[in-house]
Amino acid sequence: MTPTIEGKIARLREGGKARVLDLFSGCGGLSLGLQAAGFEIAAAIENDPDAARSHGTNFHNGAAAHSQAKDIRLSPEELVVELELGDVEQAFDVVVGGPPCQAFARVGRPKLREIDDHPTAFLHDPRARLYLEWLHYVTTCKPLAVLMENVPDALNHGGQNIAEETCEVLENKGYVCGYTLLNAAYYGVPQMRERLFLIGYRREIANGVIFPEPTHWVDLPPGYEGSRAVALKLLRGTDAPEDAFDYIPPPEAGEHLPATPTAVEAIGDLPPIDARKQLRTGMLKRGARRFDKAVPWDSSRTASGYALAMRTWPNFEAPDAILDHVIRYLPRDYELFARMNPGDQYPQAWKHAHDMLEERLSSLRKGGQEIGRGSREYEALYRDYVPPYDVSKFPNKWRKMWPDAPARTLMAHLGKDGYSHIHYDSCQARTISVREAARLQSFPDGFVFCGTMNPAFRQIGNAVPPLMAKALGVEMMQMLCVGEAEVGDGYARTAATL
């Protein structure tokens, strides 16, 4: 055991906080969950200015050095000097985050080893750049643990098992690793979100990796099982070059557990927004949505246990009024949203739109106005009612949420449009607001998103759900601060939600 590793272990076992460096941090979903589990968020690297400012605002009181966008090519030595964190080998106990999947694409197991052995290899293969920088931080900072998150396709990315290959490199550096697929809905997040998680510990503190036991239950739709099967195809394939030795089957959830919070439990207490009324009265207009108009809470609306937890998250309590409860300007579609049924997707929306068009044409005929199909007037009316997307190519582009089920996966595409999450309440007839997206991702009401509406949606969609991160953090904290021998097989590895 090196003095650096020995000193870090001793400090944590004596009650010191585990210090986290969050790479590719975004606004801080992972950071928030780990902080709730008892970790100290020491630093982050994020190249998007709005997300970096969000992270600095929420975890470092807006300190300029922590709120500025940083490129991952900033060296660990430069980072600790810039943030005044002392010796680079002593600054961090845990490194978290994950390079975008493209950083690994088609690089391959031999190439990963080459990159590790030859720090200039990225000059010949720029795709390796982000992976190299992430690995350089791990090598230089000597963390006791690492945590990575990525999409399930990282298990079968162009025929590669990126997680397995990453584990091999880490194991050669003295870590024991494991990875699995976890669904956030099993950990109290009102969203059915499947992601890959990889954990590694220094061999001095652990002989293996254990993932947290589920705390909630929901019967996932068949599509999620299909997506998982596709992601695991390489692991099971008979033509796989090697077995996936580091894959750990996820802990199983059961119907005996509390039900996962539903969409209505997650956002039903938030003040209603009648999009059609706001459009008629001129309150809703085209243009950037800034968070400059406070929306008061509606005391008549009942808050579920989950909603109360989001309102009272320690250090992120709900403000007196909500600033980011804003929605998209979609005047063509509000009446269509009202017509749709929960669970409807684009094919159903397209049919509803045509029905509405026919109703309008019929009304005009009764009034003595005949509009011929193919005429300029007909084409203009068609555009007023029917969305332009090919119904055969975009079946999942739209979806009206079910009130009595968790939401489907929120993605960064929310920053471009919100059709994937149309509010279940037909009286409101709209897509979800920024604060509703945050609730569905398990961000507390006091968490601040910097920028305007579109960047905020993108930050939320890119984030790791904080409650999911907290569950992982509770598990990791036990291993880091107690040790594997003390934890034992009988330890109840559950992460209580707030």
C-alpha positions as CSV (number, residue, x, y, z in Angstrom):
1,M,0.0,0.0,0.0
2,T,1.4,3.4,-1.0
3,P,1.6,6.2,1.5
4,T,-1.0,8.2,-0.5
5,I,-3.6,5.4,-0.5
6,E,-2.9,4.5,3.1
7,G,-3.3,8.1,4.2
8,K,-6.6,8.5,2.4
9,I,-8.0,5.3,3.9
10,A,-6.9,6.4,7.4
11,R,-8.5,9.8,7.0
12,L,-11.9,8.4,6.0
13,R,-11.9,5.7,8.7
14,E,-11.2,8.5,11.2
15,G,-14.3,10.4,10.1
16,G,-13.1,12.6,7.3
17,K,-15.4,13.3,4.4
18,A,-14.8,11.6,1.1
19,R,-13.9,14.3,-1.4
20,V,-15.4,14.0,-4.9
21,L,-14.1,15.2,-8.3
22,D,-17.0,15.1,-10.8
23,L,-15.8,14.9,-14.4
24,F,-18.2,15.7,-17.2
25,S,-20.4,16.8,-14.3
26,G,-23.2,18.6,-16.1
27,C,-25.3,20.6,-13.7
28,G,-24.6,18.1,-10.9
29,G,-27.1,15.2,-10.6
30,L,-24.3,12.8,-9.5
31,S,-22.8,15.4,-7.3
32,L,-26.1,16.1,-5.5
33,G,-26.9,12.5,-4.9
34,L,-23.4,11.8,-3.5
35,Q,-23.5,14.9,-1.4
36,A,-26.8,13.6,0.1
37,A,-25.0,10.3,0.9
38,G,-22.3,12.2,2.9
39,F,-19.7,13.0,0.3
40,E,-18.0,16.4,-0.1
41,I,-18.1,17.8,-3.7
42,A,-14.6,19.2,-4.0
43,A,-14.5,20.1,-7.7
44,A,-16.1,19.5,-11.1
45,I,-15.1,19.8,-14.7
46,E,-17.8,20.7,-17.3
47,N,-17.4,22.4,-20.6
48,D,-20.9,23.7,-21.1
49,P,-21.1,27.2,-19.6
50,D,-24.7,27.1,-18.3
51,A,-24.2,23.6,-16.7
52,A,-20.9,24.7,-15.2
53,R,-22.5,27.7,-13.7
54,S,-25.4,25.6,-12.3
55,H,-22.9,23.3,-10.7
56,G,-20.9,26.2,-9.2
57,T,-24.1,27.9,-8.0
58,N,-25.5,24.8,-6.2
59,F,-22.3,23.4,-4.7
60,H,-19.9,26.3,-4.2
61,N,-22.2,29.3,-3.6
62,G,-21.5,30.6,-7.1
63,A,-17.7,31.0,-6.5
64,A,-16.2,32.1,-9.8
65,A,-13.5,29.5,-9.9
66,H,-16.0,26.7,-9.5
67,S,-18.6,28.2,-11.9
68,Q,-16.6,28.6,-15.0
69,A,-16.7,26.1,-17.8
70,K,-13.6,23.9,-17.9
71,D,-12.2,21.7,-20.7
72,I,-11.3,18.1,-19.7
73,R,-7.9,18.8,-21.2
74,L,-7.1,21.0,-18.2
75,S,-4.6,18.9,-16.3
76,P,-5.2,17.7,-12.8
77,E,-2.2,19.7,-11.6
78,E,-3.7,22.9,-13.2
79,L,-7.1,22.2,-11.7
80,V,-5.9,21.9,-8.1
81,V,-3.8,25.0,-8.4
82,E,-6.8,27.0,-9.9
83,L,-9.1,25.8,-7.1
84,E,-6.5,26.0,-4.4
85,L,-6.9,22.4,-3.4
86,G,-3.4,21.5,-2.4
87,D,-1.4,18.4,-3.5
88,V,-2.9,16.7,-6.6
89,E,-2.5,13.2,-5.1
90,Q,-4.3,14.2,-1.9
91,A,-7.1,16.4,-3.2
92,F,-9.7,13.8,-4.1
93,D,-10.8,10.4,-2.7
94,V,-13.4,9.6,-5.4
95,V,-13.5,10.4,-9.1
96,V,-16.9,10.1,-10.8
97,G,-18.5,10.8,-14.2
98,G,-18.1,9.2,-17.5
99,P,-16.7,10.2,-20.9
100,P,-19.3,10.5,-23.6
101,C,-19.7,7.1,-25.4
102,Q,-18.3,8.5,-28.6
103,A,-14.9,8.7,-26.8
104,F,-14.7,5.0,-26.9
105,A,-16.3,4.3,-30.3
106,R,-14.4,1.6,-32.2
107,V,-11.3,2.3,-30.2
108,G,-11.2,-1.4,-29.0
109,R,-9.5,-3.2,-26.2
110,P,-6.0,-3.2,-27.7
111,K,-6.3,0.5,-28.4
112,L,-7.4,1.3,-24.8
113,R,-4.3,-0.4,-23.6
114,E,-2.2,1.5,-26.1
115,I,-3.7,4.8,-25.0
116,D,-3.0,4.0,-21.4
117,D,0.6,3.1,-22.2
118,H,1.3,5.9,-24.6
119,P,-0.1,9.3,-23.6
120,T,0.3,10.8,-27.1
121,A,-1.8,8.1,-28.7
122,F,-4.8,10.5,-29.0
123,L,-2.8,12.4,-31.7
124,H,-3.3,9.4,-34.0
125,D,-6.9,8.7,-32.9
126,P,-8.8,11.8,-31.6
127,R,-11.7,9.6,-30.6
128,A,-9.6,8.5,-27.7
129,R,-9.1,12.0,-26.4
130,L,-11.8,12.1,-23.8
131,Y,-11.1,8.6,-22.5
132,L,-7.4,9.5,-22.2
133,E,-8.1,12.6,-20.2
134,W,-10.5,10.7,-17.8
135,L,-8.0,8.0,-17.3
136,H,-5.2,10.6,-16.7
137,Y,-7.3,12.1,-13.9
138,V,-7.7,8.6,-12.3
139,T,-4.0,7.9,-12.6
140,T,-2.8,11.2,-11.3
141,C,-5.3,11.8,-8.5
142,K,-5.1,8.2,-7.2
143,P,-8.7,8.0,-6.0
144,L,-9.9,5.2,-3.6
145,A,-13.0,4.7,-5.8
146,V,-14.4,5.6,-9.2
147,L,-17.9,5.7,-10.4
148,M,-18.9,5.9,-14.1
149,E,-22.4,6.3,-15.7
150,N,-23.3,5.8,-19.3
151,V,-26.1,4.7,-21.6
152,P,-26.8,0.9,-21.8
153,D,-25.5,0.8,-25.4
154,A,-22.0,1.2,-24.0
155,L,-22.2,-2.6,-23.4
156,N,-22.6,-3.1,-27.1
157,H,-21.3,-0.1,-28.8
158,G,-20.4,-1.0,-32.4
159,G,-19.6,-4.5,-31.2
160,Q,-17.6,-3.3,-28.2
161,N,-18.2,-3.8,-24.5
162,I,-16.9,-0.5,-23.4
163,A,-17.5,-1.1,-19.7
164,E,-15.6,-4.4,-19.7
165,E,-12.7,-2.8,-21.5
166,T,-12.6,0.1,-19.1
167,C,-12.6,-2.4,-16.2
168,E,-9.6,-4.1,-17.7
169,V,-7.6,-0.9,-17.8
170,L,-8.6,0.0,-14.2
171,E,-7.8,-3.4,-12.9
172,N,-4.3,-3.1,-14.3
173,K,-4.0,0.1,-12.1
174,G,-4.9,-1.6,-8.9
175,Y,-8.7,-1.5,-8.8
176,V,-11.4,-4.1,-8.5
177,C,-14.3,-3.3,-10.7
178,G,-17.9,-4.2,-11.6
179,Y,-20.6,-2.8,-13.7
180,T,-24.3,-3.4,-14.2
181,L,-27.5,-1.9,-15.5
182,L,-29.8,-0.1,-13.0
183,N,-33.2,1.4,-13.5
184,A,-33.8,4.6,-11.6
185,A,-37.5,3.7,-11.0
186,Y,-36.3,1.0,-8.6
187,Y,-34.6,3.6,-6.5
188,G,-37.5,6.0,-5.9
189,V,-37.1,8.2,-9.0
190,P,-40.5,8.8,-10.8
191,Q,-38.9,7.9,-14.1
192,M,-38.2,4.6,-15.9
193,R,-34.6,5.3,-16.8
194,E,-32.1,2.6,-17.5
195,R,-28.4,3.3,-17.3
196,L,-25.0,1.6,-17.0
197,F,-23.1,2.1,-13.8
198,L,-19.5,1.0,-13.2
199,I,-17.8,1.1,-9.8
200,G,-14.2,0.5,-9.0
201,Y,-12.4,0.4,-5.6
202,R,-8.7,0.2,-4.7
203,R,-7.9,-3.4,-3.9
204,E,-6.6,-2.2,-0.5
205,I,-10.2,-1.6,0.6
206,A,-12.3,-4.1,-1.3
207,N,-12.3,-7.5,-3.0
208,G,-15.4,-6.9,-5.0
209,V,-18.3,-4.6,-6.0
210,I,-21.8,-4.6,-4.7
211,F,-24.6,-2.5,-6.1
212,P,-27.4,-1.1,-4.0
213,E,-30.6,-3.1,-3.4
214,P,-33.7,-1.6,-4.9
215,T,-36.0,0.4,-2.6
216,H,-39.0,0.6,-4.9
217,W,-41.0,-1.4,-7.4
218,V,-42.7,-0.8,-10.7
219,D,-43.8,-3.2,-13.4
220,L,-41.7,-1.9,-16.3
221,P,-43.2,-1.8,-19.8
222,P,-41.9,-4.5,-22.2
223,G,-39.8,-2.1,-24.1
224,Y,-37.4,-1.7,-21.3
225,E,-36.7,-5.4,-21.1
226,G,-36.1,-5.4,-24.9
227,S,-33.6,-2.5,-24.6
228,R,-31.8,-4.3,-21.8
229,A,-31.6,-7.5,-23.9
230,V,-30.1,-5.6,-26.8
231,A,-27.5,-4.0,-24.6
232,L,-26.6,-7.3,-23.1
233,K,-26.4,-9.1,-26.4
234,L,-22.6,-8.9,-26.6
235,L,-22.2,-10.4,-23.1
236,R,-24.4,-13.4,-24.1
237,G,-23.2,-13.9,-27.7
238,T,-21.4,-17.1,-28.4
239,D,-19.1,-15.2,-30.7
240,A,-18.0,-12.8,-28.0
241,P,-14.2,-12.8,-27.9
242,E,-14.0,-13.1,-24.1
243,D,-16.5,-13.5,-21.3
244,A,-17.6,-10.4,-19.5
245,F,-16.0,-11.2,-16.2
246,D,-16.8,-7.9,-14.6
247,Y,-20.5,-7.7,-15.3
248,I,-22.7,-8.1,-12.2
249,P,-26.4,-8.9,-12.6
250,P,-28.5,-6.1,-11.1
251,P,-30.2,-6.7,-7.8
252,E,-33.8,-7.7,-8.3
253,A,-36.7,-5.5,-7.3
254,G,-39.9,-7.2,-6.0
255,E,-43.6,-6.3,-5.5
256,H,-43.1,-6.3,-1.8
257,L,-41.3,-3.0,-2.1
258,P,-43.1,0.4,-2.0
259,A,-44.4,1.5,-5.4
260,T,-42.3,3.9,-7.4
261,P,-43.8,7.4,-7.3
262,T,-46.1,8.2,-10.2
263,A,-46.1,11.2,-12.4
264,V,-49.0,12.7,-10.6
265,E,-47.3,12.1,-7.3
266,A,-44.2,13.7,-8.7
267,I,-45.6,16.9,-10.2
268,G,-49.3,17.0,-9.2
269,D,-48.8,19.6,-6.5
270,L,-47.1,22.2,-8.7
271,P,-49.2,25.1,-9.8
272,P,-51.3,24.4,-12.9
273,I,-50.5,26.1,-16.2
274,D,-53.4,26.4,-18.6
275,A,-51.5,26.8,-21.9
276,R,-54.6,27.7,-24.0
277,K,-55.7,30.4,-21.5
278,Q,-52.3,31.9,-21.4
279,L,-52.2,31.9,-25.2
280,R,-55.6,33.7,-25.4
281,T,-54.7,36.3,-22.9
282,G,-51.2,37.0,-24.3
283,M,-49.3,35.7,-21.2
284,L,-47.6,33.1,-23.4
285,K,-45.6,34.5,-26.3
286,R,-42.9,33.4,-28.7
287,G,-39.3,34.0,-27.4
288,A,-36.7,32.9,-24.9
289,R,-38.1,31.7,-21.6
290,R,-36.2,33.3,-18.7
291,F,-36.7,32.5,-15.1
292,D,-37.7,36.0,-14.1
293,K,-41.4,35.6,-13.2
294,A,-42.2,34.0,-9.8
295,V,-45.1,31.6,-9.7
296,P,-46.7,31.2,-6.3
297,W,-47.4,27.8,-4.8
298,D,-51.0,26.7,-4.9
299,S,-51.9,25.8,-1.3
300,S,-55.1,23.9,-2.5
301,R,-53.0,21.2,-4.2
302,T,-52.0,18.2,-2.1
303,A,-48.3,17.3,-2.0
304,S,-47.4,13.6,-2.0
305,G,-44.6,12.2,0.2
306,Y,-42.3,12.4,-2.8
307,A,-43.3,16.0,-3.5
308,L,-42.7,16.9,0.1
309,A,-39.3,15.3,-0.1
310,M,-38.4,17.5,-3.1
311,R,-39.7,20.5,-1.2
312,T,-37.6,19.8,1.9
313,W,-34.3,18.4,0.6
314,P,-31.7,19.6,3.1
315,N,-29.9,22.7,1.9
316,F,-32.2,22.8,-1.2
317,E,-35.5,23.6,0.3
318,A,-38.3,25.0,-1.9
319,P,-38.2,28.8,-2.4
320,D,-41.3,30.9,-1.6
321,A,-42.2,31.0,-5.3
322,I,-41.1,29.1,-8.3
323,L,-39.0,30.8,-11.0
324,D,-38.5,28.0,-13.5
325,H,-42.1,26.7,-13.9
326,V,-42.1,27.7,-17.6
327,I,-43.3,26.0,-20.7
328,R,-42.8,25.9,-24.5
329,Y,-44.7,28.1,-26.9
330,L,-46.5,25.6,-29.1
331,P,-49.7,27.3,-30.3
332,R,-50.5,24.8,-33.0
333,D,-50.5,21.9,-30.6
334,Y,-52.3,22.9,-27.4
335,E,-55.7,21.8,-28.6
336,L,-54.2,18.6,-29.9
337,F,-52.6,17.9,-26.6
338,A,-56.0,18.3,-24.9
339,R,-57.5,15.7,-27.4
340,M,-54.8,13.1,-26.8
341,N,-55.2,10.3,-24.3
342,P,-52.6,9.3,-21.7
343,G,-50.2,6.9,-23.4
344,D,-50.9,8.2,-26.9
345,Q,-47.8,8.6,-29.1
346,Y,-47.3,10.3,-32.4
347,P,-49.4,8.0,-34.6
348,Q,-52.4,8.6,-32.3
349,A,-51.6,12.4,-32.2
350,W,-51.5,12.5,-36.0
351,K,-54.9,10.8,-36.2
352,H,-56.4,13.2,-33.7
353,A,-55.0,16.1,-35.7
354,H,-56.6,14.8,-38.9
355,D,-59.9,14.4,-37.0
356,M,-59.7,18.0,-35.8
357,L,-58.9,19.1,-39.4
358,E,-62.0,17.3,-40.7
359,E,-64.1,18.8,-38.0
360,R,-62.9,22.2,-39.0
361,L,-63.6,21.6,-42.7
362,S,-67.1,20.3,-41.8
363,S,-67.8,23.4,-39.7
364,L,-66.7,25.6,-42.6
365,R,-68.9,23.7,-45.0
366,K,-71.9,24.2,-42.7
367,G,-71.1,27.9,-42.8
368,G,-71.2,27.9,-46.6
369,Q,-67.4,27.8,-47.2
370,E,-66.2,24.9,-49.2
371,I,-62.4,24.4,-49.2
372,G,-61.1,22.0,-51.8
373,R,-58.4,19.5,-51.0
374,G,-55.1,20.6,-52.5
375,S,-56.1,24.2,-52.6
376,R,-53.9,26.9,-51.1
377,E,-56.5,27.4,-48.3
378,Y,-56.6,23.7,-47.6
379,E,-52.8,23.5,-47.3
380,A,-52.7,26.4,-45.0
381,L,-55.4,24.9,-42.8
382,Y,-53.6,21.5,-42.9
383,R,-50.5,23.2,-41.5
384,D,-52.6,24.8,-38.8
385,Y,-53.7,21.4,-37.5
386,V,-51.4,18.6,-38.5
387,P,-47.8,18.3,-37.4
388,P,-45.3,17.8,-40.3
389,Y,-43.5,14.7,-39.1
390,D,-43.8,11.4,-41.1
391,V,-46.1,9.2,-39.1
392,S,-44.2,6.1,-40.3
393,K,-40.8,7.4,-39.2
394,F,-41.4,9.1,-35.8
395,P,-43.7,6.8,-33.8
396,N,-42.1,7.7,-30.5
397,K,-41.5,11.4,-31.0
398,W,-44.6,12.3,-29.0
399,R,-46.0,10.8,-25.9
400,K,-48.6,11.9,-23.5
401,M,-47.7,10.8,-19.9
402,W,-49.7,8.5,-17.8
403,P,-50.7,10.1,-14.5
404,D,-50.6,6.8,-12.6
405,A,-47.1,5.6,-13.7
406,P,-43.6,6.9,-13.6
407,A,-42.5,9.0,-16.6
408,R,-40.5,7.5,-19.5
409,T,-36.9,8.5,-19.8
410,L,-36.1,12.2,-19.9
411,M,-33.3,13.0,-22.4
412,A,-31.2,16.0,-23.4
413,H,-33.5,16.4,-26.4
414,L,-35.9,18.1,-24.0
415,G,-33.6,21.1,-24.8
416,K,-35.0,21.1,-28.4
417,D,-38.6,20.1,-27.8
418,G,-40.8,18.6,-25.1
419,Y,-43.1,16.3,-27.2
420,S,-41.7,13.2,-25.4
421,H,-43.3,14.4,-22.2
422,I,-46.8,15.9,-22.8
423,H,-48.5,16.7,-19.5
424,Y,-51.1,14.1,-18.5
425,D,-53.7,16.8,-17.6
426,S,-55.7,17.6,-20.7
427,C,-57.0,20.8,-19.0
428,Q,-53.4,22.1,-19.0
429,A,-52.8,20.9,-22.6
430,R,-49.0,21.4,-22.8
431,T,-45.6,19.8,-22.5
432,I,-44.0,19.7,-19.1
433,S,-42.3,22.7,-17.5
434,V,-38.6,23.0,-16.5
435,R,-39.5,22.5,-12.8
436,E,-41.7,19.5,-13.6
437,A,-38.8,17.9,-15.6
438,A,-36.6,18.5,-12.6
439,R,-39.1,16.8,-10.3
440,L,-39.3,13.8,-12.6
441,Q,-35.5,13.6,-12.5
442,S,-35.6,13.9,-8.6
443,F,-34.0,17.3,-8.4
444,P,-35.2,19.2,-5.3
445,D,-37.1,22.4,-5.7
446,G,-34.3,24.5,-4.4
447,F,-31.8,23.3,-7.0
448,V,-31.0,26.2,-9.4
449,F,-30.6,25.7,-13.2
450,C,-28.7,28.5,-14.8
451,G,-29.4,29.9,-18.3
452,T,-32.8,30.0,-20.0
453,M,-35.4,27.3,-20.6
454,N,-33.7,25.3,-23.4
455,P,-30.3,25.0,-21.6
456,A,-32.1,24.0,-18.4
457,F,-34.1,21.3,-20.1
458,R,-30.8,20.0,-21.6
459,Q,-29.1,20.0,-18.2
460,I,-31.9,18.0,-16.6
461,G,-32.1,15.5,-19.4
462,N,-28.3,14.9,-19.3
463,A,-28.2,14.4,-15.5
464,V,-28.0,11.3,-13.4
465,P,-31.1,11.4,-11.2
466,P,-29.9,12.5,-7.8
467,L,-31.9,9.8,-5.9
468,M,-30.2,7.2,-8.1
469,A,-26.9,8.7,-7.3
470,K,-27.6,8.8,-3.6
471,A,-28.4,5.1,-3.6
472,L,-25.0,4.4,-5.2
473,G,-23.3,6.8,-2.9
474,V,-24.7,5.2,0.3
475,E,-23.3,1.9,-0.9
476,M,-19.9,3.3,-1.8
477,M,-19.7,5.3,1.5
478,Q,-20.0,2.1,3.5
479,M,-17.2,0.5,1.6
480,L,-14.9,3.5,1.8
481,C,-15.5,4.4,5.4
482,V,-16.1,1.1,7.0
483,G,-14.4,-1.4,4.8
484,E,-15.5,-4.7,3.2
485,A,-14.7,-6.9,6.2
486,E,-16.8,-4.7,8.6
487,V,-19.7,-4.4,6.1
488,G,-20.0,-8.1,5.8
489,D,-22.7,-10.1,3.9
490,G,-25.4,-9.2,6.4
491,Y,-25.3,-5.5,5.9
492,A,-28.6,-4.2,4.7
493,R,-27.6,-2.3,1.6
494,T,-30.6,0.0,1.1
495,A,-30.5,3.7,0.3
496,A,-33.3,5.5,2.1
497,T,-34.8,8.4,0.1
498,L,-35.1,11.8,1.6
